[in-house]
Amino acid sequence: MFRILRKSLKTGIVTGQYPETAPIGEAPASEAKDQARPFRSSLAFRAVDTGSCNACEMEMNALANPVYDIERFGIHIVASPRHADALVVTGPVTVNMERALKDVYKQTPDPKIVIALGDCAINCGAFKGSYAVTGPVDRHIPVDVRIGGCPPRPAEIIQALADLRGNLSSKE
C-alpha cells in the first residue's frame, strides 16, 4: 500500500486543465430583450433535448444545485411547456424529435423565448452530417438567444440569462 501511495505522491496531478472559455459570442438581440421584458422578475423554462449527448443537460441540472441555485434569481425549471415562458433546446434536431419540438413550441404560450443551448443546437456540432440529424434548432423554430459552448458552463448560462433579462436590480 505504501508503494502505491509513494508512487501517487511522486507522480502528482496528471489530469488535464479545463480550457479557458471563450467569451459569449453574441449578446442577446434587442428584440429578444424586448420579448424577455415581462419575465424580468421570474422566468420559467422548459428543457427540450432534441438528440444531444446529454452534456448540456448535465450542466443545466447543475444550475439547480446549491452551488449555482438559479431559483434565487427567480428562474425555475418546469415540466410542462404550458407553464413555460422559455424553451431551452439542446442538441441537434433529429428525425425522431422534429415533430415533438414543433409540438412543444406550439404548446408554449406567447410571448415565449427560445434559447439554443450548446454548439449542437446552434450548428449541429459533432453531429453535423449525420443521417439522423435534420439540422440546427433555428431551421425548425425561431431562436431568440444562442449560448455557445460544448457544453456551456453553468455560470455562462446564468450570465446569458441575466443579459437577456437585463439588470435585475433596476426597474424599467
Phi, psi and chi 1 to 4 in degrees:
 res  aa     phi    psi   chi1   chi2   chi3   chi4
   1 MET       -  -40.7 -179.1  172.9  136.2      -
   2 PHE   -65.3  -31.6  -71.8  113.1      -      -
   3 ARG   -62.3  -43.9 -176.9  177.1   52.0   83.6
   4 ILE   -66.5  -42.9  -65.0  171.3      -      -
   5 LEU   -63.5  -43.3 -176.5   59.5      -      -
   6 ARG   -62.1  -42.2 -166.5  174.9  -38.4  122.9
   7 LYS   -64.7  -40.6 -178.8 -179.4  177.4 -175.2
   8 SER   -64.8  -42.4  -63.9      -      -      -
   9 LEU   -67.8  -35.5  -69.3  172.7      -      -
  10 LYS   -70.3  -38.5 -168.6  179.3 -155.6  179.8
  11 THR   -71.2  -42.0  -55.9      -      -      -
  12 GLY    81.2 -161.4      -      -      -      -
  13 ILE   -79.6  127.1  -62.1  172.9      -      -
  14 VAL  -117.2   -1.2  -66.5      -      -      -
  15 THR   -78.3  155.6   58.3      -      -      -
  16 GLY   -75.4  159.4      -      -      -      -
  17 GLN   -87.1  145.5  -64.9  -64.8  -40.1      -
  18 TYR   -68.2  128.8 -160.8   78.6      -      -
  19 PRO   -66.3  149.5   22.3  -29.9      -      -
  20 GLU   -63.0  141.2  -74.4  -63.6  -41.4      -
  21 THR   -84.1  145.1 -177.9      -      -      -
  22 ALA   -78.2  150.0      -      -      -      -
  23 PRO   -63.2  154.0   17.2  -25.0      -      -
  24 ILE   -58.5  125.6  -63.7  173.9      -      -
  25 GLY   -60.1  -48.7      -      -      -      -
  26 GLU  -134.8  139.0   61.6 -179.1   70.9      -
  27 ALA   -78.4  154.1      -      -      -      -
  28 PRO   -58.7  139.1  -21.4   29.7      -      -
  29 ALA   -66.4  159.0      -      -      -      -
  30 SER   -63.4  -30.5   60.8      -      -      -
  31 GLU   -63.5  -42.6  -67.7  175.5   -0.5      -
  32 ALA   -65.4  -38.2      -      -      -      -
  33 LYS   -65.6  -37.8  -74.0 -174.2  178.2 -173.7
  34 ASP   -65.6  -38.4  -70.1  -18.8      -      -
  35 GLN   -66.9  -31.9  -77.5 -177.1  -42.2      -
  36 ALA   -83.1   -7.7      -      -      -      -
  37 ARG   -53.9  -42.3 -170.9  171.3  -55.7  -89.4
  38 PRO   -66.1  -15.4  -17.2   26.1      -      -
  39 PHE  -105.4   23.8  -47.1  119.2      -      -
  40 ARG   -65.0  -34.9  -71.4  177.4   65.6   92.4
  41 SER   -94.8  -22.9   60.6      -      -      -
  42 SER  -154.1  137.1  175.6      -      -      -
  43 LEU  -138.3  125.3  175.6   70.5      -      -
  44 ALA  -111.6  127.9      -      -      -      -
  45 PHE  -125.7  152.4   70.9   84.5      -      -
  46 ARG  -111.0  125.6  167.7   76.7  166.1  108.5
  47 ALA   -86.1  131.6      -      -      -      -
  48 VAL  -125.2  116.2 -179.1      -      -      -
  49 ASP   -96.5  115.8 -179.9    1.9      -      -
  50 THR  -105.2   20.3   56.5      -      -      -
  51 GLY   125.0   37.3      -      -      -      -
  52 SER   -91.8 -177.7   71.8      -      -      -
  53 CYS   -89.4    2.7   66.0      -      -      -
  54 ASN    78.8    3.9  -73.6  -20.1      -      -
  55 ALA   -68.1  -42.5      -      -      -      -
  56 CYS   -65.8  -35.1  -67.4      -      -      -
  57 GLU   -66.5  -37.6  -76.6   76.0   18.9      -
  58 MET   -65.2  -37.8  -69.3 -173.2  -20.5      -
  59 GLU   -68.9  -36.1  -62.1  -60.7  -39.3      -
  60 MET   -68.1  -36.8  -81.9 -162.2  -44.4      -
  61 ASN   -63.4  -34.8  -74.0  -21.5      -      -
  62 ALA   -65.7  -23.5      -      -      -      -
  63 LEU   -61.5  -29.5  -71.0  173.3      -      -
  64 ALA   -91.7   -2.8      -      -      -      -
  65 ASN   -78.8  170.0   72.9   22.3      -      -
  66 PRO   -63.5  -20.1  -22.6   31.1      -      -
  67 VAL   -70.7  -48.4  174.3      -      -      -
  68 TYR   -96.7  -39.5  -63.9  102.5      -      -
  69 ASP    43.2   71.5 -169.8   21.4      -      -
  70 ILE   -67.6  -15.7   60.0  169.2      -      -
  71 GLU   -60.6  -30.8  -63.5  -85.0  -25.7      -
  72 ARG   -67.5  -19.7   66.8 -173.9  160.8  147.3
  73 PHE   -92.7    0.8  -59.7  117.5      -      -
  74 GLY    82.5   22.6      -      -      -      -
  75 ILE  -108.1  126.8  -58.2  171.5      -      -
  76 HIS  -125.9  146.9  -49.3  -77.6      -      -
  77 ILE   -98.5  126.4  -58.1  170.6      -      -
  78 VAL  -115.1  159.4  -64.9      -      -      -
  79 ALA   -91.3  -19.8      -      -      -      -
  80 SER  -116.5  137.0  171.6      -      -      -
  81 PRO   -65.4  -20.8   19.2  -27.5      -      -
  82 ARG   -72.1  -17.5  -67.5 -170.1  171.7  106.9
  83 HIS  -102.3    1.7  -60.2  153.8      -      -
  84 ALA   -95.1  147.8      -      -      -      -
  85 ASP   -97.6  -24.2  -56.0  -41.2      -      -
  86 ALA  -141.5  153.5      -      -      -      -
  87 LEU  -112.3  129.3  -66.8  176.7      -      -
  88 VAL  -108.4  110.5  177.9      -      -      -
  89 VAL  -103.9  129.0 -175.4      -      -      -
  90 THR  -119.0  146.3   59.2      -      -      -
  91 GLY    86.1  159.6      -      -      -      -
  92 PRO   -71.9  155.1   29.8  -35.2      -      -
  93 VAL   -80.1  118.4 -179.0      -      -      -
  94 THR   -90.2  166.5   59.7      -      -      -
  95 VAL   -57.4  -42.2  173.6      -      -      -
  96 ASN   -74.6  -20.3  -66.5  -24.9      -      -
  97 MET  -103.5   -3.0  -74.0  -60.4  -65.8      -
  98 GLU   -60.2  -51.3 -177.7  178.4   -5.3      -
  99 ARG   -63.6  -42.0  180.0   82.1 -106.3  143.4
 100 ALA   -63.3  -39.4      -      -      -      -
 101 LEU   -63.6  -44.1  174.5   64.7      -      -
 102 LYS   -65.8  -35.6  -69.2  176.8 -179.1  175.9
 103 ASP   -66.1  -44.1  -71.6  -15.1      -      -
 104 VAL   -63.4  -39.7  167.1      -      -      -
 105 TYR   -61.7  -41.9 -179.5   76.5      -      -
 106 LYS   -67.5  -33.8  -73.2  178.3 -170.0  171.6
 107 GLN   -77.4  -18.8  -67.6  170.4    1.9      -
 108 THR   -77.0  127.4  -54.0      -      -      -
 109 PRO   -69.2  151.8   21.7  -28.4      -      -
 110 ASP   -83.2  148.8  -71.7  -33.6      -      -
 111 PRO   -75.2  144.3   28.8  -32.6      -      -
 112 LYS  -133.6  157.1   58.6 -172.7  153.2 -149.1
 113 ILE  -120.8  137.0  -58.7  165.0      -      -
 114 VAL  -114.2  126.1  177.3      -      -      -
 115 ILE  -116.5  122.1  -58.9  167.3      -      -
 116 ALA   -91.8  115.3      -      -      -      -
 117 LEU  -107.0  118.4 -179.3   66.9      -      -
 118 GLY    97.4  159.2      -      -      -      -
 119 ASP   -62.7  -33.2  -70.1  -18.2      -      -
 120 CYS   -65.9  -38.6  -66.0      -      -      -
 121 ALA   -73.1  -28.4      -      -      -      -
 122 ILE   -82.5  -45.8  -64.5  170.8      -      -
 123 ASN  -141.9   22.8   60.9   13.3      -      -
 124 CYS    75.0  -11.1  -63.8      -      -      -
 125 GLY    48.0 -127.5      -      -      -      -
 126 ALA   -70.8  -15.7      -      -      -      -
 127 PHE   -92.9    3.3  -59.3  102.0      -      -
 128 LYS   -59.5  131.0 -170.9  176.5 -119.1  175.1
 129 GLY    90.1   -1.7      -      -      -      -
 130 SER   -72.3  146.1  170.9      -      -      -
 131 TYR   -67.5  -20.7   65.9   89.7      -      -
 132 ALA   -90.8   -5.5      -      -      -      -
 133 VAL  -103.7  130.9  172.3      -      -      -
 134 THR   -98.5   -2.6   61.7      -      -      -
 135 GLY   133.5  179.5      -      -      -      -
 136 PRO   -72.7  171.9   24.5  -30.9      -      -
 137 VAL   -62.1  -40.8  176.0      -      -      -
 138 ASP   -69.6   -7.3   60.9    1.5      -      -
 139 ARG   -77.1  -21.9 -178.1  178.1  -69.4  172.9
 140 HIS  -108.5  -39.1  -57.8  -76.9      -      -
 141 ILE  -137.7  154.6   59.8  174.1      -      -
 142 PRO   -69.5  133.9   16.2  -22.8      -      -
 143 VAL  -107.8  132.3  173.0      -      -      -
 144 ASP   -95.1  -38.2  -59.8  -51.4      -      -
 145 VAL  -133.4  138.1  179.9      -      -      -
 146 ARG  -119.7  126.9  -68.6  166.5  179.9   80.4
 147 ILE  -117.2  106.7  -55.9  172.9      -      -
 148 GLY   -82.1  166.9      -      -      -      -
 149 GLY   129.6  157.6      -      -      -      -
 150 CYS  -136.4   84.2 -173.6      -      -      -
 151 PRO   -86.0  161.5   32.9  -35.2      -      -
 152 PRO   -70.4  143.3   19.1  -25.1      -      -
 153 ARG   -71.0  153.4  -64.2  179.5 -173.8  165.2
 154 PRO   -56.6  -37.6  -26.7   34.2      -      -
 155 ALA   -63.4  -35.8      -      -      -      -
 156 GLU   -68.9  -37.5  -65.8  170.7   -1.9      -
 157 ILE   -65.1  -44.8  -61.0  169.4      -      -
 158 ILE   -62.5  -41.7  -69.6  172.8      -      -
 159 GLN   -63.2  -42.4 -177.7   61.9   45.7      -
 160 ALA   -64.9  -40.4      -      -      -      -
 161 LEU   -66.9  -37.1  -68.3  173.9      -      -
 162 ALA   -66.3  -41.6      -      -      -      -
 163 ASP   -62.3  -39.4  -70.1  -12.9      -      -
 164 LEU   -65.3  -43.5  174.3   68.1      -      -
 165 ARG   -80.5  -12.3  -66.2  169.7   65.5 -160.6
 166 GLY    85.1 -176.3      -      -      -      -
 167 ASN   -69.5  116.1 -173.9    0.1      -      -
 168 LEU   -72.2  -20.0  -61.5  178.6      -      -
 169 SER   -83.2  -22.2   61.7      -      -      -
 170 SER   -94.7  145.8   68.9      -      -      -
 171 LYS  -106.7  128.2  -58.6  -72.8 -178.4 -168.1
 172 GLU  -113.7      -  -69.8 -176.1   15.6      -
